[in-house]
Amino acid sequence: MKIANWISLKPFSSEDEMRLLLKTCNRQYNQYMKLKVALKNNLIALLDQTFPEANALFTRPTRVDGHEKWVDFVAKFWHCEHVRSLSLNKFTAQDNK
């Protein structure tokens, strides 16, 4: 009695190439997400140091494209002295651009 045709069977492989590629991509994605969260938390901490309690002003939800208003604010107004040098009208006009 013949159980199987041993010649036509593929050799056993614990992980094929595609699985290894997917595992590598998943690992890289997870590392990217951890780094993104760490950098975002760091930027928020710096914003708190420069402009105490400013995070409470940015209550708008994240846009569909992932963009957040407070990131624009940090890019335009990197230091409190920069804000102090502007009049209220100039500050408001620049913040709304």
Biotite code that builds the C-alpha atoms (Angstrom):
import biotite.structure as struc

atoms = struc.array([
    struc.Atom([0.000, 0.000, 0.000], chain_id="A", res_id=1, res_name="MET", atom_name="CA", element="C"),
    struc.Atom([1.390, 3.369, -1.075], chain_id="A", res_id=2, res_name="LYS", atom_name="CA", element="C"),
    struc.Atom([0.568, 6.290, 1.274], chain_id="A", res_id=3, res_name="ILE", atom_name="CA", element="C"),
    struc.Atom([1.886, 9.201, -0.793], chain_id="A", res_id=4, res_name="ALA", atom_name="CA", element="C"),
    struc.Atom([3.892, 10.008, -3.839], chain_id="A", res_id=5, res_name="ASN", atom_name="CA", element="C"),
    struc.Atom([7.010, 11.345, -2.094], chain_id="A", res_id=6, res_name="TRP", atom_name="CA", element="C"),
    struc.Atom([8.521, 12.701, -5.268], chain_id="A", res_id=7, res_name="ILE", atom_name="CA", element="C"),
    struc.Atom([5.773, 15.303, -5.816], chain_id="A", res_id=8, res_name="SER", atom_name="CA", element="C"),
    struc.Atom([5.698, 16.646, -2.224], chain_id="A", res_id=9, res_name="LEU", atom_name="CA", element="C"),
    struc.Atom([7.316, 19.997, -1.500], chain_id="A", res_id=10, res_name="LYS", atom_name="CA", element="C"),
    struc.Atom([9.966, 20.042, 1.200], chain_id="A", res_id=11, res_name="PRO", atom_name="CA", element="C"),
    struc.Atom([8.661, 21.309, 4.529], chain_id="A", res_id=12, res_name="PHE", atom_name="CA", element="C"),
    struc.Atom([9.480, 24.948, 5.208], chain_id="A", res_id=13, res_name="SER", atom_name="CA", element="C"),
    struc.Atom([8.512, 26.483, 8.527], chain_id="A", res_id=14, res_name="SER", atom_name="CA", element="C"),
    struc.Atom([8.215, 29.965, 7.029], chain_id="A", res_id=15, res_name="GLU", atom_name="CA", element="C"),
    struc.Atom([8.023, 30.772, 3.393], chain_id="A", res_id=16, res_name="ASP", atom_name="CA", element="C"),
    struc.Atom([9.432, 33.911, 1.849], chain_id="A", res_id=17, res_name="GLU", atom_name="CA", element="C"),
    struc.Atom([6.165, 35.877, 1.810], chain_id="A", res_id=18, res_name="MET", atom_name="CA", element="C"),
    struc.Atom([5.542, 35.221, 5.500], chain_id="A", res_id=19, res_name="ARG", atom_name="CA", element="C"),
    struc.Atom([9.048, 36.422, 6.380], chain_id="A", res_id=20, res_name="LEU", atom_name="CA", element="C"),
    struc.Atom([8.519, 39.572, 4.305], chain_id="A", res_id=21, res_name="LEU", atom_name="CA", element="C"),
    struc.Atom([5.181, 40.278, 6.011], chain_id="A", res_id=22, res_name="LEU", atom_name="CA", element="C"),
    struc.Atom([6.705, 39.746, 9.450], chain_id="A", res_id=23, res_name="LYS", atom_name="CA", element="C"),
    struc.Atom([9.531, 42.164, 8.612], chain_id="A", res_id=24, res_name="THR", atom_name="CA", element="C"),
    struc.Atom([7.085, 44.792, 7.321], chain_id="A", res_id=25, res_name="CYS", atom_name="CA", element="C"),
    struc.Atom([4.939, 44.396, 10.429], chain_id="A", res_id=26, res_name="ASN", atom_name="CA", element="C"),
    struc.Atom([7.972, 44.811, 12.694], chain_id="A", res_id=27, res_name="ARG", atom_name="CA", element="C"),
    struc.Atom([9.060, 47.946, 10.824], chain_id="A", res_id=28, res_name="GLN", atom_name="CA", element="C"),
    struc.Atom([5.551, 49.396, 10.962], chain_id="A", res_id=29, res_name="TYR", atom_name="CA", element="C"),
    struc.Atom([5.331, 48.786, 14.718], chain_id="A", res_id=30, res_name="ASN", atom_name="CA", element="C"),
    struc.Atom([8.725, 50.433, 15.250], chain_id="A", res_id=31, res_name="GLN", atom_name="CA", element="C"),
    struc.Atom([7.622, 53.411, 13.145], chain_id="A", res_id=32, res_name="TYR", atom_name="CA", element="C"),
    struc.Atom([4.411, 53.802, 15.167], chain_id="A", res_id=33, res_name="MET", atom_name="CA", element="C"),
    struc.Atom([6.305, 53.666, 18.480], chain_id="A", res_id=34, res_name="LYS", atom_name="CA", element="C"),
    struc.Atom([8.738, 56.303, 17.219], chain_id="A", res_id=35, res_name="LEU", atom_name="CA", element="C"),
    struc.Atom([5.882, 58.485, 15.926], chain_id="A", res_id=36, res_name="LYS", atom_name="CA", element="C"),
    struc.Atom([4.117, 58.372, 19.306], chain_id="A", res_id=37, res_name="VAL", atom_name="CA", element="C"),
    struc.Atom([7.360, 59.086, 21.179], chain_id="A", res_id=38, res_name="ALA", atom_name="CA", element="C"),
    struc.Atom([8.182, 62.078, 18.953], chain_id="A", res_id=39, res_name="LEU", atom_name="CA", element="C"),
    struc.Atom([4.646, 63.424, 19.221], chain_id="A", res_id=40, res_name="LYS", atom_name="CA", element="C"),
    struc.Atom([4.731, 63.128, 23.022], chain_id="A", res_id=41, res_name="ASN", atom_name="CA", element="C"),
    struc.Atom([8.110, 64.863, 23.065], chain_id="A", res_id=42, res_name="ASN", atom_name="CA", element="C"),
    struc.Atom([6.788, 67.730, 20.944], chain_id="A", res_id=43, res_name="LEU", atom_name="CA", element="C"),
    struc.Atom([3.731, 68.082, 23.187], chain_id="A", res_id=44, res_name="ILE", atom_name="CA", element="C"),
    struc.Atom([6.006, 68.227, 26.256], chain_id="A", res_id=45, res_name="ALA", atom_name="CA", element="C"),
    struc.Atom([8.112, 70.928, 24.596], chain_id="A", res_id=46, res_name="LEU", atom_name="CA", element="C"),
    struc.Atom([4.969, 72.861, 23.698], chain_id="A", res_id=47, res_name="LEU", atom_name="CA", element="C"),
    struc.Atom([3.868, 72.650, 27.355], chain_id="A", res_id=48, res_name="ASP", atom_name="CA", element="C"),
    struc.Atom([7.217, 74.065, 28.449], chain_id="A", res_id=49, res_name="GLN", atom_name="CA", element="C"),
    struc.Atom([7.159, 76.913, 25.940], chain_id="A", res_id=50, res_name="THR", atom_name="CA", element="C"),
    struc.Atom([3.441, 77.704, 26.135], chain_id="A", res_id=51, res_name="PHE", atom_name="CA", element="C"),
    struc.Atom([2.038, 76.275, 29.392], chain_id="A", res_id=52, res_name="PRO", atom_name="CA", element="C"),
    struc.Atom([-1.502, 74.904, 29.038], chain_id="A", res_id=53, res_name="GLU", atom_name="CA", element="C"),
    struc.Atom([-1.565, 75.626, 25.286], chain_id="A", res_id=54, res_name="ALA", atom_name="CA", element="C"),
    struc.Atom([-2.631, 72.051, 24.537], chain_id="A", res_id=55, res_name="ASN", atom_name="CA", element="C"),
    struc.Atom([-6.030, 72.808, 26.061], chain_id="A", res_id=56, res_name="ALA", atom_name="CA", element="C"),
    struc.Atom([-6.600, 75.352, 23.264], chain_id="A", res_id=57, res_name="LEU", atom_name="CA", element="C"),
    struc.Atom([-6.364, 72.747, 20.507], chain_id="A", res_id=58, res_name="PHE", atom_name="CA", element="C"),
    struc.Atom([-9.563, 70.756, 20.852], chain_id="A", res_id=59, res_name="THR", atom_name="CA", element="C"),
    struc.Atom([-10.292, 70.237, 17.153], chain_id="A", res_id=60, res_name="ARG", atom_name="CA", element="C"),
    struc.Atom([-10.141, 66.607, 16.099], chain_id="A", res_id=61, res_name="PRO", atom_name="CA", element="C"),
    struc.Atom([-7.434, 65.356, 13.782], chain_id="A", res_id=62, res_name="THR", atom_name="CA", element="C"),
    struc.Atom([-8.264, 65.922, 10.115], chain_id="A", res_id=63, res_name="ARG", atom_name="CA", element="C"),
    struc.Atom([-8.898, 63.001, 7.778], chain_id="A", res_id=64, res_name="VAL", atom_name="CA", element="C"),
    struc.Atom([-5.345, 63.311, 6.419], chain_id="A", res_id=65, res_name="ASP", atom_name="CA", element="C"),
    struc.Atom([-3.947, 63.003, 9.977], chain_id="A", res_id=66, res_name="GLY", atom_name="CA", element="C"),
    struc.Atom([-2.931, 66.659, 10.251], chain_id="A", res_id=67, res_name="HIS", atom_name="CA", element="C"),
    struc.Atom([-3.360, 68.426, 13.595], chain_id="A", res_id=68, res_name="GLU", atom_name="CA", element="C"),
    struc.Atom([-3.764, 72.168, 14.206], chain_id="A", res_id=69, res_name="LYS", atom_name="CA", element="C"),
    struc.Atom([-1.271, 72.309, 17.080], chain_id="A", res_id=70, res_name="TRP", atom_name="CA", element="C"),
    struc.Atom([1.502, 71.121, 14.732], chain_id="A", res_id=71, res_name="VAL", atom_name="CA", element="C"),
    struc.Atom([0.907, 74.199, 12.535], chain_id="A", res_id=72, res_name="ASP", atom_name="CA", element="C"),
    struc.Atom([1.022, 76.373, 15.646], chain_id="A", res_id=73, res_name="PHE", atom_name="CA", element="C"),
    struc.Atom([4.377, 74.922, 16.746], chain_id="A", res_id=74, res_name="VAL", atom_name="CA", element="C"),
    struc.Atom([5.828, 75.395, 13.258], chain_id="A", res_id=75, res_name="ALA", atom_name="CA", element="C"),
    struc.Atom([4.790, 79.074, 13.127], chain_id="A", res_id=76, res_name="LYS", atom_name="CA", element="C"),
    struc.Atom([5.342, 80.041, 16.759], chain_id="A", res_id=77, res_name="PHE", atom_name="CA", element="C"),
    struc.Atom([8.356, 78.082, 17.965], chain_id="A", res_id=78, res_name="TRP", atom_name="CA", element="C"),
    struc.Atom([9.033, 80.328, 20.962], chain_id="A", res_id=79, res_name="HIS", atom_name="CA", element="C"),
    struc.Atom([6.999, 82.558, 23.255], chain_id="A", res_id=80, res_name="CYS", atom_name="CA", element="C"),
    struc.Atom([9.223, 85.566, 22.436], chain_id="A", res_id=81, res_name="GLU", atom_name="CA", element="C"),
    struc.Atom([8.146, 85.237, 18.816], chain_id="A", res_id=82, res_name="HIS", atom_name="CA", element="C"),
    struc.Atom([4.504, 85.516, 19.892], chain_id="A", res_id=83, res_name="VAL", atom_name="CA", element="C"),
    struc.Atom([5.242, 88.423, 22.250], chain_id="A", res_id=84, res_name="ARG", atom_name="CA", element="C"),
    struc.Atom([6.848, 90.372, 19.419], chain_id="A", res_id=85, res_name="SER", atom_name="CA", element="C"),
    struc.Atom([3.544, 90.371, 17.503], chain_id="A", res_id=86, res_name="LEU", atom_name="CA", element="C"),
    struc.Atom([0.507, 92.522, 18.111], chain_id="A", res_id=87, res_name="SER", atom_name="CA", element="C"),
    struc.Atom([-2.753, 90.703, 18.805], chain_id="A", res_id=88, res_name="LEU", atom_name="CA", element="C"),
    struc.Atom([-3.993, 91.493, 15.288], chain_id="A", res_id=89, res_name="ASN", atom_name="CA", element="C"),
    struc.Atom([-0.795, 90.183, 13.629], chain_id="A", res_id=90, res_name="LYS", atom_name="CA", element="C"),
    struc.Atom([-0.796, 87.083, 15.815], chain_id="A", res_id=91, res_name="PHE", atom_name="CA", element="C"),
    struc.Atom([-4.434, 86.339, 14.980], chain_id="A", res_id=92, res_name="THR", atom_name="CA", element="C"),
    struc.Atom([-3.840, 86.946, 11.280], chain_id="A", res_id=93, res_name="ALA", atom_name="CA", element="C"),
    struc.Atom([-0.794, 84.646, 11.210], chain_id="A", res_id=94, res_name="GLN", atom_name="CA", element="C"),
    struc.Atom([-2.505, 81.918, 13.226], chain_id="A", res_id=95, res_name="ASP", atom_name="CA", element="C"),
    struc.Atom([-5.427, 81.819, 10.785], chain_id="A", res_id=96, res_name="ASN", atom_name="CA", element="C"),
    struc.Atom([-3.276, 81.460, 7.657], chain_id="A", res_id=97, res_name="LYS", atom_name="CA", element="C"),
])
